[in-house]
Amino acid sequence: MAGRWFLAAGAPASGQAPTVTKRERKSFPPHTHQLHGAASDADVTMNGVIEALHIYDEHNHAILSHTYTGRPLSAQHLLPLYLEHPAPRPNVLYLPNTSPPTLVFSLKHANLLFLATSSSDIEPLLVLEFIHRIIDVFEEFLGAPLLAHKIESNYDVVAQLLNEMCDAGNINTTEPNALRDLVEVEGWVGKLLGSINLPGKPGNFGTSFSNSSAPSIIAQNTPALPWRRANVRHTSNEMYADIVETLTVTLAPSGRPLAAFSNGTIAFTCKVSGVPDIVMALTSPSGKHNLAGFMDLPVFHPCVRLARWKERPGELSFIPPDGRFILASYEVDLLPFTSGKSGNISSNNLKLPVNIEMKTGLGPTGSDFEIRLHVNKVLGTGGPSAQSQYGRGGGGAGRGFGGPHAGTPASPLMEDLIVTVPLPAEVRNLPELRPSKGDASFSPGEKVLEWHIPTKELSVGTSYFGLRCTVVGQLPDEEDDELDPTGFGFGKSYAYDEPYQATSPVRAKKTTEKADDEKDAKKVAQNKMLMPSSASVSFSVKGWLPSGLKVESILIDPRKSKGLGEGVKPYKGVKYLTVSKGGVETRSEPRKRAVRGGLQRAIAGYSSERSIGLGTSVRGGHLEHPPIPSGVMALNATTTFPMPPLPELTPSAEAANAYGLMGSAASAGDTLLPGVVGGMPRRKGSGRGRRCSFQVSRHEARRGTERGMNSSLLATDELTLRRAGQGVQKVGMITPWLEAFPATAKPILEEIDHYMGYKLSDIIANGPGKLLTKTPNAQPAIMATSILILRILEREFGFDIPQRVDVTLGHSLGEFAALVAGGYLEFEDSLYLVRKRAEAMHEATRRAMDEYGGEYGMVAIVTEPEYLKGLIEAIHDFVGHSSAGSKGESSEDVPPIEQVLIANINSKNQIVLSGNIERIKTLATHVRQFLGHDPRAVRLNSDSPFHSPIMKPAVSVVKSILNKKSRVKGREGEDIITFPGKLPCISNVSARPFESKEDVKDLLARQCLETVRWWDSIKYLDQEEKVRRWIGIGPGKVGRNLVGKEVGMRGKDSVKGGGVWAITDPNEIEEVLKGLEDTEHWSDDDAE
């Protein structure tokens, strides 16, 4: 690697080549800790330089920029290019579009962002280690923690340090002790004298009290050591060794250890005058002769003489830096092959201070799980040869060290015992937490259970602790009791089908018992998916090491040492510490599919075993093939749908972002996106004449100038009502309507709460905002608010939608509201369908990411109107299939990571692409090269590819629900879809009215993955149906502005709104009504 780059001059006294210090930072890749030996070939070929270093504070404001060479990117230009990469960002980024292309090396520390740049090939590890060294040196000179104001107020020192550490982009001196002899730091006496304006410099008097001395003359008989400053003097001479090991153990469900490692660090503190030459001897439980094979991957400070270590393993000979430094690092495999890795913990030499066991599926319905801890008392002895009963021998006391106090090798002390249990996203709560000792708490947001056991409970010897918990899944649906025990998905029939002759009491009892048994078995299968899959233990033990490594002695060689003084015997001490930050982890039994009657019942969760959709075969068939035997899928462990047998489908309980993309599918300024379209009423008695559309915008509010919306339209005489969608939800959005029309709004909100099964209206009215923005709440909340406004218009103002509206239309999610307004769907059924669809779409994205990797999302492409047709053709040529999303005969065998589709055609100059982001970037490059046009691409604020083939599993979910009966009381035996509806409704897929009940079911399900032909729908209403009046309903007016540019009452600008209005607040209703009255008898012939 980058050999000796951190040495200022000279070499260790022995002349041995030094090695690089291991960095104990989580952000540093583990393999980079092995930086020792001679320089590699990379040092010869990668001879680039560091061009600049930039430091940003927690608000991303540049607080320091230091240029070493060339003309690199400025801090202001570099930061946006760095931030445009999605988090988590790698430590090394390549920016190919800059001139010249630039490598960016990044590191975050103490809320500060460090960015280093280079436009030539350079060893990445070299630059990252250099940034680490800068942080160490800054903390040494400025004090820890490293804060922005410290850097700004000590720029004179910082500038000197940066110039000394790197010269013209080549890394130079990075050892703090060497830098103290090169960098002037004003002492506190100098600052005091300077503040009172005394003449002259404080000279040596001031600097003698400073933390760092000015440059001094090094004695000629003293070798130049870059890591140790000259003329070191201490009144109290002392040396300390601190060995810290991090324990990492993975246990199988049976308790058998799968892996066990201990990563150690030896920190040494030397406060000895002169130039001491120290020898520290280490030993292991198997003796010194095996130490070389015992310590894997050793990494040493440059001061260590490697020849001495190779000749005599276990002896560290070195001239130390002054103060505290990392002497060495290492790794120990606690399960070597000689010990075997079979059986349980007791059958191996591995012994842990804490044994953990987890049992799941307890209780009559399998809703309980239990964590058991066995905490062992560390039995120390008073002798230096003592070995603990844990690990592979304990960290026994060294000569002259140790003692009877707690936290020493003779009496180890365990502290900070915490058990952490991550739970599936489907878990709603843990109503019962029963710890035998300590405190247990569950965080619903993070889905994490934490169990804290106080230290006082750990000091009583061998102890057993237990924690039993009960899990609760998502809120049950009414269909929970209607699961078909046969597995054929027939559902519950209300027909009178009792036998002609009465059933005997005995048979009736057996039938009841069998039904109860099957119901219990169903609950057990559901609760099995709510069980935790792992549990981890965090703790610290003072006075014990799992590897058993010990410091045998620390000696100063008086013959080689210089300036120590006669008769000086430094005080020596050793401490041992073991830390486990969730390092001891046990796994539970893998979740298994519940099988009943030879058919697969997938309940509450996607299994990680097999893929769904996009040509993945399940038991020999594809999801879309009807010959596959029907099974039962429960999306949230409460509702069943007949469909082909699938692997375990578990949509997320939160279904986060399931509609986030659809809400942002048409972003970029004046873009119109999904919603519901419907028509405004004609006045009673008026003839059926000029058309009007009712538009409901579904999505608005994007950051900055990137704004989008999903719209719903009801088209009638000349009117469109627009409803708001995800992104426009805000706490209190129903409050103005509730205050203005309490008699109408309150019963409607109570009806909505009843349909949802919880107080959705409270979340809308009072928040908190974090809860409202979650997709399972946001989507029903937005749809419910839009329906609320529509109902108020009907009941308070006498608008009879079926009599006064001609056609309905919706964009994406808004299509469901359009169907409600048109009389095709009941509001209760639509809410249920929207929620389940959102969960399935979110889960489909998660499944694609888990199985294929990659990044998915949507990108809006904005072009000139004359280029739109050619752009679509070029994309189809690149993709191959407009509906399949992949090139070739079929998309079935093409993985999601290669698929992309035109999700929306929103206007005459904008489309939206959905799928794999890298694939979309390639497509954009293709368009620029072969179309001769450079359209503007805007990444939408979403991480899910809606209306793409990845959403194929959601098609089956929607079809299953649409084939069921209605959930509305009084319509239980009727189909969920009513056809014909009260009004024609335009389909997103066909851009024409639905023609039959089966057409509604088919197109509404296909809408999940096929292109939303919004622009074709608008042109159809405007040009063929002659819609001239459009009204938007809900927050946000982007949809109204967009529609107003393309449609409306041409030549009627004297009328406020020009035929396109919006109702976003109760105060706007009168203005809209007046505009309707003024245009009631208007026709195209009246246009100027």
N, C-alpha and C positions, 0 to 999 in steps of 0.2 A: 504494500500500500504506500501511502505518501510518507515514506521513510522517516526522515529526521526533520520534517518541516518546522517543528515547534522548538528546535534548539537554537539558541542565540549564538553560541560559540562553544568550541571545545567538546569534550565527551566526559563520561564518568572517569573517575580516577583510575579505574582498572583498564580503561581503554575499550571496554565492551560496548557494543552497540546497544543503545537503549530501545525501549519499546513504548508503544502508545498507551496512555492511561485509558482504562475502561470508563465509559460514561454511564453513570447511573441515572439515566433519564428514560421515562416511558416512551417519549416520542422518538427515541433513537432506536433504529432497527437492531434486533438482538444480534444479528450476525456481524454487526460493525464493532462489537466489543472485542473481536479477536484481531486487533491491529498490532501485531508484533512481527519481528523478523525484518529482513532486508526489504528495501524498496522493490516493488513489483514492476512488471513491464509497463503497467499503466502510467507510472511516473514518467516514463520516457516518451510515451505517445501522447498522453494527455498533459500538455504543457500550457494550458490556458491559465488565465489570471482572473482574479476577482476584480470586477470593474467598479462596483459601488455597493455600499451598505446603507439601508434605510431602516429606520425604527419608527413604528407607529404606536400611538397610545391606544387605550381601550375604546376610544371613539373613532379610530382609524384616521386620526390626524397625524400627519408627519411631524415628529419632534426632532428628528436628526437625519440628515443625508450626508454621507461622506463618499466622495468620488475618489477612487484610487488611480484610475487611468481611463483614457478614451472619453467618449461622449455617450454614456449610458442613458437609459430611460430615466426621466425624472420621477420623483416619488409620487407626484400627482398623476402622471400617466401610467405608472406601473400598477398602482393599487387597483383601479377598476379591472385591469386585465387579470389580475390575480383573483379578485373576488368573483369574477364571472364563472369560475369553475365551481361546481357544486361541492358542498361540504359532505364528508370530510376530505379536505384537500391534501394531496400527497406532499411530502417535504421537497420534492423536486418537480417543477413544472416546466414544460417547453412551450414557448410562445413563437410559433412559426410565422405569424403574420406581422411581426415587428420587423423593423429594418435597422440593423441585421436581426435575424432570429436570435432569441435570447433564452437562456436558462435562468430560472428563478428558483432560488433555494430559500425555504421558509422555515421558521421555527417560532413557536409561541411560548412565552415565559412570563408569568406574573402579569397577565393581561397586556403584555407588550408583544407586538408583532415585528419580527426581524426578517427582512428580505435582503438577500444578496444576489447580485446579477453577474452573469458572464455571457459573452457572445461567442466564446470559443470552447472547444472541448476541454473539460476539466474534471478531475476525479470528484464525483458528487460527495463521497464520504469525507474528503478533505475539507470541502467548504462547510458541510454541516458540522464537522468537528470544530472548525474555526469559529462558527457562530456560538457553539457551546462554550468555547474558551473565552469569547468576548463576554458572555454572560457571567462566567466565573470571575473574570478579572474585574468587571464592573462591580460585582457584589463585594469583591475584596477591597476595592478602592472607595466605592461609594456607600457600601453597607447594604445588607439585606434587610427586608425585601427590596428588589430593584423596582423603583417607581419612576414614572415619567418625570416628575418634578425634580428628582435627584439628578437625572441626566441633564435636564435643562439648566439647573442652577450650578452645575459643575462642568460646564462645557469645556473650560480650559483643560481640565484633567482628562475628560473624555477624548478630546481632540489629540492630546499627546498619546494617549493609550492606543487609539486607532492608527496613528501614524507609526508607532513603534511596532505594533503587532503585524502590520502588513505594509510593505513598501512597494509602491507601484504595482499593486495587485498580487505580489508574491508574499506568501505568509512568512513571517519572520519570528520575532520573539513573542511567545505567549505565556511563559512561566511568570506567575505573579512576583516571585522573589527577584527575578532578573529585571522585571519592569520597575520595581521599586528603586533600583539603582539608576534608572533611565528617565523616570518621570518625576517632575517636581510637583509636590503636593504641599500646599501651605498648611503649616501646623496651626493649632489653636492659639498658641502664643503669638504667632505672626499675624493671625487675624485680629487678635486683641490689640496688638500694638498698631496695626494698620488702621484700626477703627478710631484711634485717638490721635492720628496724624503725627506720630513721633517721627523725627527725621532718621533716615538711614534704614538699613535692613536689619531685621532681628538676628540674622546670621545663624550660627550654629546653635545659639541659645534657643531660638524658636524651633528649629527643626529637631532639636533633641527631644522635644516633647510631642512631636508629631507622630502619627501612626506610621508614616513612611519617611524615610530620610532622603535627603538630596543626593545626587550622584557623589560617590566617594571614591577615593583611591584604594584599589584592592592591593593587599599586600603581595609582594612579588613572589614570596614563597608559598602562596596559597593558590591552588589550581582554580581556574575559572570554571565555575559550575553554573549553568544557566538557571537551575532551579533553586539555588540557594544564594541569598544576598550576602555580601561581605560584611565582616566586622559585626557579627551577631553577638549580642550580649544579653544575658538574662540573670536576674538576681536569684530566682528560684529555678533550678534545673530539674526538669521532669519530662517523662516520656509515657505516653498512653497508647495502647492498642485497643481498638474497638472492632470486634468482628460481628457483622450483621449478616444473617442469612435469611433469605426469603423462601418460604416453603411452598411448593406447588405439588399437590397430590390429586389424582383422579381415581375414584373408586367406582367399580361396576356395581349394579344393583345387588349382586350377591355379596358385596363387601370386598371382592378381590381387587387389589390395587392394580390399575392399568398402567400408571406412570407415576413416578415420584422423583422430583428433582429439588435440589437445594442450591440456590444461587447466592454466593457469598461475596462480601466486600470487606476488605481489611482497611480500616481507616486508622492512620497513625498520626499522632500529635507529638511533635518534638519541640521542646522549648529548652534547648541546651546551647550554651555559649560556644563560640568557636566553630570548628568543623568536625563534628563527631562522626566516627565511622562505626556503624551499628550492625550487629548480627542478631537476627531474630530467628529462633528455631521453632518449627511447627511439627506437630505429630498428629497421627490419626489413630483411630481405634485399632487398626491392624499394624501399627508401627510406622516408623519413619521410612523403612525401606520400600514400602508400597505407596508412598505419598505421591510419586510422580504419576502413577496410574490412577490414584484415588481422586486427585484434583483434575477434572477435565477443563479444557479451554482456559488455562491460566493466562491472565493479562496483568502486566506489571507496570509500575511507574518507571519512567526513564532512568531513575537513579539506581534501580536494582541491577546488580551484576548477574547477567544471565549465565555466564560460564560457571559461576559458583553454584547456582541453582541446578544446572544440568549435572554438575559433578557430584553435588551433595543435595539431592532433593530434600526439601524441607528447611533449608537454610537460606534466608534472605539477607544478603550482604548489601549495604547501601549507605550512602551519605545523604541524609534526608533534607528536604526543604525545611525552611523555618516555619513552624506553625502546623496546622492540620492539612493533611492531604490524603488522597487515596493511594495506598501502597500497592494493593493487588486486588484482583477479582478472580472468581473461579466458579465452576459448576461441579456439583457432585450428583451422580446418579444413585439414588437410594435403593434402586432395584437392579443391581448389576445382573448380568446373565448367569453368573455363578450361583446366585441365590434363587433364581427361578422367579417366574411371575404367575404362578398358578396358586389356586387355593384362595384363602381369605387372608386377612391381615395377620392373624395369629400364626399362620403357617409360613410366613415370611419373617426375615429379620427386621422388617420395617415395623417400628412401633411409634405411634403418634401420641402426643399429649391429649388429643381429642379424637374419639371415634364417633362417627355420625352414622345414623341409620334412618331411612325414611320408608314408611309404609303408606301406600295409597289405597283408595277404594274401600275404606272401612265404613262400618255402619250398615244399616238395613238397605239403604239405597246407594251405597258407595259414595256418599258425599263428604266423607271425612278423610283426612290424612293425618299422619302422626310423625313427628320428628323426635328421635331419641339421641341424646348425647351421653357419652361415657367419658368423663373428664378424669384423667389419671393424675395422681399426685406424683410430682417429680421427687424421687428419693435421692438426695445428694449425700455425700460423705465428706469427711474433713480432710482427706488425703489428696495429694496432687494426682494420684493415679486413679482416682475415683472415676467411674463411668456411670452415666445415667442409664436408666432402664429404657430410654426412648431412643428412637432413631437407630443408628448403627453405632451406638456408644454415645455418651453424652459429652458435653463440653466441660470436661473436668477442669479443676483449678490448676493454674500454673504454679511454678515455684514462687513462693512468697506472695501469691495473690489469693484471692478468694477470702472467705470469711463466713461467719454464721449469719450474716445479715440477709434478709430477703432480697432476692434478685441476684445472688451470687451463685457460682457453680455448686456450692454446698447446699444451697436452699433456693432453687429456682422459683420464680414467681410468674404466674400467668395472669394477664390482664386483658381488658377490652375484648371479651368473648362475645361475638355477634354471629348469629345464624341468619343468612339471607336466602329467601326462597322466591325465585321469580315464578309468576303465575301466568297462565294463558290469558290472552286479551279478552276471551269470552267470560272470564270471571268478573262478576259484578261486585261482589262483596264477600267478606268473611265475617258473618254475623257472630260466630262464636270462636274466641281465642282463649284456650285454656292452658297457660304455661304452669308448670310445677314450680318454677322459680323465675324471677326476672319479669321483664315487661315485653310484650309482643304488640306490634302495631302493623296495620295494613294500609298501604298507600294506594287508593283506587286509581289515581292518575298514572302512576308508574307501574302498577300491577306487581308490587313487590311487598313481601312480608319480611319484617325484621324482628328478630328476637334477641334482646339484650339481657345478658346474665351478669349481675354485678360481681366485682372482684371479691367481695367478702364471702360470697358463696363458693368461690373456687379455692379458698384457703383451708378448707376443712378436711382435705384428703380426697380419696377416690369418691367421686360423686356421679350420680345419675340424674339427668334432667329430661323432662319430656314436655312436648307441646302438641296439643291436639287441636285441629281446626276443622271447621265446616265451611264448605264453599257453596256459593249461590251463583247460578248463571244468570243470563239475561232474563228480563221480565217475560213470563210465559205468555204465549198467545192463546186465544180461545181454542185453537185447533190442537192444543197440546193434549187434550183428552180425546182427540179424535184420530190419533195415529192408528192406521190400519194394521192390526197385529198379523194379518196374513202376509204382509209385505208386497201385495199386488197393487196397492195404491187406489183401491176402489173408494176409499173414504167412507164416511158414515151416511147410511141411507135412512131416509125418513119414511120409506114405504112400509106398509103393514105386511110383514113377512113372517109372522109367528106360525108355528105348525097348527094343523087343523085340530089335533088332539092336544090336551094340556100336557106340559112337561112335568115329570115327577119332581118332587122337592129335592130328592137326592141328586138327580141329574142337574137341576137348576143350581144347586149348591156347588157341584163340581165345575159347572160352567163359570160361575162367579169366581171361584177360586182360581181357575185357569186364567180368566181375564185379569184378575189381580196380580197373578204371578207374571203374566206378560207385561203388565203395566210397570211392575217393579223392575223387571229385566230391562225394560226400555229406559227407566230412570237411571239404572246402574250404567247402562251404555252411554247415556248422555253425560252423567257425572264423571265418567272415566276420562272424557275429553277435557274436563276442567281440572284434572289433577296436575300437580307440578311435575316437571320432568327432571329437576335437579335441585340440590340444596348445597350451599357452600358455607364454610366456617371461616371467620376472621378472628385472629387473636394475636397476642404477643407474649413471648416468654423471655424473661430476663434470667440470665445465668445458664442457658442451655442452647445447644446447637443441634439440629437434626443430623448433621454430618458427623458429629463427634470430633471435629477438628479442635485442637488445643494449641495454645502458645506455651511452649515448653520453657523458653527463656528469652530474655532481651538483654544483650550484653553490648558494652562499648569497648572497642579495641583501643587501649591507651596508646599503643605503638603507632597506629595509623591516624589517630585523632589529633587535631591541632587546636590549640587555644582553649583547651578544656579547663586547665588549671589543676594544680596538684591537690590530690585528696578529694576531688569532687565526685560524689556518688549520687547520680540523679535518682529521683523517685520514679518508680515504674509501676504501672497498673494495667490490668487487662479486664475488659468487660465483654460479655457475650449476650447477644440479643437475637431472637428469632421472631420474624414477622410473617404473618399470613394474612394477606388482604383478599379474602375469599379464595385462598389457595387450596384448601382442602374441600374438594367437591365430590359429592356422591350423585350418581344417576339413578333414576327410577326405571321401572320396567317400561319398554316402549309401548306406546299406545297401539292397541290392536283394533281392527275392524270388528264391529258386532255383526255376527252372522246368524241368520235365523231362517230355517227352511231352505237352506242352500242358496238364498239370495242375500246380497250385500245391502246392509242398511248403513249408509254413510251419515253420521250424526255429528253436527257441530264441529266441523273443522276440515280443512284440506290436509290430507296426509302428505307427508314428504316423500312418499314412496313412488307415486306415479303421477303423470301429467294428465291434465284435463284439456280437451279441446284441441283445435289446430291439428287434427289428424291423429291424435293419440288414441291407440286402440285400447278399449276396455273390454276384457273378456272376448276378444276377437272381433269387436265391432267398433264403430265410431259413434260419437254422441248423436249425430244427425240421422243415423240409420234406424228406421222404425223396427226392423226385425229383432233387435236386441230385446231380451225379456225385460219387462219393466221392473224397477226396484223402487226404493223409497229414499228420497233425500230430504233431510231435515236441515234447513239452512241455519237455524239458531237453536236447534235441539227442541223446538216446540212445534214446528209446522212441517207437514210432510207433503211431498209432491210426487206424483207418478212420473217416472222418467227412467232412462237406461241406468243400470247400476253403475255407480261412480266410485272412485276412491273417496276417502272420507273428506267430504266437503265441509269446511267450517269457515263461513264468511266471518270476517272480523266483527265483533260486537259493535265496534264504533264505525266500521266501514269508512274509515277516514279517507277523504279525497275521492270518494266514489263518484261524486259529481263535480268535484272541484275543477276538473278539466273541462267538463261540459260547460261549466260556468265561464271558463276562460277561453273557450274554443274560438271565439272571435274577438280577439283583443285588438290592440293597436288603434287607439283613437276612436274613430267614429264607426266602429264595427258593431253590427247587430248580431246577437247570438241567441241561444236557445230560450224558449219561453212558451207562452200559450197565446194563440191568436183567436180572437172572437169578435163578433160584431156588436155595435151599439144599437140600441133600440130605435125603432121608428115610433113616432108619436101615435097614440091610439087613433085609429080612423084613417091614418094615411095609407095610401096604396103601396103596393110592393114595387118599388121603383129603383132609384139610385142606390148603389150598394155602399155598405159601410163595414169596416173591419174593426174587430175588438182585439187589441194586442196587449199581452201581458209580458213585460220584460222579465227574464229570468236571471240575468247576470249583468252586473255593472261593477263599478268600483275596482279598478286596477291601480297599482301604484304609479305615481307620476302621470305621464301622458298615456300610459298603456292601460286602456280601459276597455272593457267588453261587457256584454250582457246577453243573457238568454231571454228570448222574448216569447210571449204567447199571444196569439192573435185570435180574436173573434171577429169574423168578417160579416158585416151586414150591409146596410144601405151604402154608407161611405165612411165607415168608422172602424178603428182598430184600438183595442184595449191591451195595454202592455203590462205584464207582471214582472216583479223583481225576482232574481234568482240568487244562487249562492254567490257571496261576495257583497251583496247589498244588505244582508241580514245585520241588524244592529239591535242592541238592547233597547226596548221601549218603542219598537216600531208599530206596535198595535195600540199604544197608549192614546194617541190622538183620536183614533176611531172609537176606542172604548169610552173616552170622555165625551165625544161629540154625539155618539149614538149608543148610550149604555143599554137601552131597552132591547136593541137588536143585537149588539155585539156580544153582550154577556152570555146569552143562551148559545150563541154560535161557538164561542170559546169553550163553554162547558161541554158542548157536543164534540169539539175537537179533542179535548182532554180525555173524554170517554173513549173515543176511537183509538187514541194513542196508548191508553193504559197508564198514563202518568200526566202530571201537570205541565204539559208543554207550554201552556199560556203563561205560567209563572216564569219559565225560563225566558220566553220572549220578552215579557214585561220587565223582569227584574234581573235577568242574567244569572250567573256571571257571564261575561262575554266569551270566556274560554270554553264554557260549556255550550253556549249557543252556537259557536262556530264549528263544533263537531258535526260531521256530515249527517249522522242519524238524527240530530236535532235540527240542523240548519235547513236541510231539504224539506222535511215536513213543515217546519216553521214558515219558510218562505211560501210554500204552496198554500198553507193554511191562511196566511195573511192575505194572499191574493184572493182566495175564495171568500174570505171575510169581507173584503171590499166589494166583491161582486154581489154577495148576498145583501149588503147594505144598499147598494144601488137598486137592487130589485125590490126590497121591502120598504125602504125609506122614500124612494123616488118613483116607485111604480114602474120600473123598467121590467118588462116581461121579455126576457131574452128570447124564448122560442118564437114570440110573435114579432119581435122587432130586430132580430139579428138574422143574417142570411147564411153565414158560414163561419166555421171555427178553424183555427190553425195554431200549432205550437211548435216551438223549436226545441228539440231534444227533450229535456225534462218537462218543458212547458207543454209538450204534446199531451201529457197526462191531464193537466189542467184544462186543456182545450177539450179533451174527451169528457171531462166532468161538465164543463159548460154546455157542451153539445148534447148531453144526455146519454152518452155511451157508457159511462162509468159512474158508479156512486162514489161520493167523496170518501167514505170509509174504505172502500175497496182500493181506491187510488192511493190513499195514504199508505196502506199496507203494501201495495205493489211497489211504490216508490222506495220504501225502506228496504225491502228485500232485494230489489234490483241494485240499489246502492251497495249493499253488503257483498253481493256476488261480483260486481264489477271491481270493487276494491280487492277482493280476494283473488280474482283472476290476475290482476297486476302483480300482487305479491307472489303468486305462484310462478309467474313468468320470471320474475327477478330471482327467486330462489333457485330455479332449475336452470336458467340460461344466463343469468347475470345481465349486465348491461344497464343502460339508463333509458327510461321510457317517459314519454310526455307528448306535448303538442306544440306545434310551431305555426304561427300565422304567417302567410306569405301575401304581401301587399304588392300589387303591380299596377300597371296602367290598364284601363279597360280593354284597349285593343290587343293587349298581350294575353288576356285571360284564357281565351280559347286555345291558343298555342301552348300556353303554360300547362293547361290540363292535359292536352294531348302528349306533351313531352313527359309529364309525370306518369301517365298511363303507359307510355312506351317503356319507361324505366322500370316501373313496378310490374307491369305485365297484366295484372287483373285488378280492375277497379274495385271489385267487391271482395276478392280474396286477399288482396294485399301482398301478393308475391308473384314473381315471374315464373312461368311454367304452366303446366297443365292444371295444377291444383295447388292450393296452399296447405293441403293436409300434411305434407311431409316437410314443410318449411318451418324451421323454428321461429318463435316470435322475435328473436333478436335480429332476424333478417327481414322482417315485415314492416311495411309502412302503407298508409292509406290516406286518401283525401277524406278527411273526416267531415268537413263542412265546406260548402260553397255559399258564402255568406252575402256576397254582394257582387257587383259587376267588376270589382277589382281586388277581391280578397277571397282566399281559400285558407283552410287550416289542414295541416298534415298531422297525422297521428301515428305513433309507433316508436321504434327504436331511434333515439336521438342521433346516434352516429350514422345510422342508415339515412336519416333525413338530411344530415349534413352532406353526405355523399350525393344524395339526390340534388341538393341545391347546387353543388359544384357541377353536376351533370347539366343542369339547366343553364347555368352561366356559360358553360363551354359550348354547348351545342345549340342553344336557343338564341344566343347573342343578346341576352337581356339579363340585367342584374336586379331581380326583385328584392324588396326589403323583407327580411326574415325577422320575426319577433318571437322569441321563446315565451310561451305562456306560463303563467304562474301555476303550474300543475305538474305532478309527477306520474300521472296515469294516462294511458293512451286510449281515451274513450273513442267510440265509433271506429274501432280497428279490430282486426281478427283476434287480437288478444282477448277481447271481450266475449269470445264465443261461448264460454261457460255460462255467462249471464243470459244468453239467448234461451238456453234450456230452462233456466230458472224462471224467466218471464213466461215462457210458454206453459210451464207447469202450473203456474198460478192462474194464468188466463184460462186454462182448461178446467179449473175448479169451479165450484159454485160460489155464489156471493156470500160474503160475511155479514151482510146487512140484515138486521132483524126484520123478519117478514118476507125476505127474499132468499132464505136459506136453500131452497130447492131450485132456484133459478140460476141461469148462467150469469157469470160475472159481467159479461158484455151484453149490452142491450143494443139490438139492431133491428130496424134503423133507429138512429137517434133522433133527437128533436131538430138537429141542424146538420147539414153536411160538414164534414171535418176533413181537412187536407192532411195527407200523410207526409211525413218527412222523407220517406224512402221513395215514394212514387211521385210526389209533388202534385197529386191529384186526390180527389175525395176517395175515402174508403168505400168499397163497393159491396161488401158483405161482412157478416160477423166473422167468418174465417179470415177474410182479408184484414180485418182489424187485428185479430190475434197474431197473424203471420207478420204483418208489417210492423206492428208495435214491438214484437220480439226482435225482429231483424234490425230494428233501429239501433240496437245496442252496438252493432258492429259495422253498419253500413253508412254510407255518406248521407249527411243531412243536406238535402237539396233545398236550402232555404231561399236562395235567389230565384230558383225556378218556381217555387211556391209563390213568392211575392209577385213575380211577373205574371203568373197564372191569374192571381186575384186582380191585378191591376189591368192587364190587357184583355183577358177573356171574360172575367166576371165583373169588370168595370167597378171595382171597389175604389171609392174616392174619399171616404172618411175613416180615419183611424184614431183610436184613443188608447193610450197607454195607462195601465193601472199598476201601482206599486212604486217603491222608491226608485229614483234614478230616471233620467230623461234621455239617456244616450240612444236608446231604441227609437224614441220619438224623433230625435234629430236625424238619425240615419234614414228612417222611413220617409221623413219629410223631404229628403233630398231626391228621392226617387219616385214617390207616389204622392197621393193627396189630390187636392182640388186645384188643378192647374188654372192659373188665371184668376184665382180667388184670394189673392194676397190681402185684400182689404179686410177679410175676416180673420180675426186673431187666431192664429194656429194654422191657417191655410189648409184645413182639413185633417191635420195631424195634431192631436192633443195628448195630454198626459194628466192622469189623476194620481198624484203622489201624496196628497194631503186633503183632509176634508174641506179646507178652504178653497180648493180649486174646482170643486164640483159645480158651483154656480157659474163659473166662467166657462166651463166646458158645456154646460147645458145651454148657455146663451149662444155659444158657437154653433151648437147643433140646431137651435131654433133658426138662426140666421141662414143656415145652409140647407134647411129642410127640403126646399123645392128647387135646389140647384141642380143643374145638369151640365153635361159636357158642352152643350150648345151655348151655355152662358159664358164659357171661357173666352177671354179676350184674345 
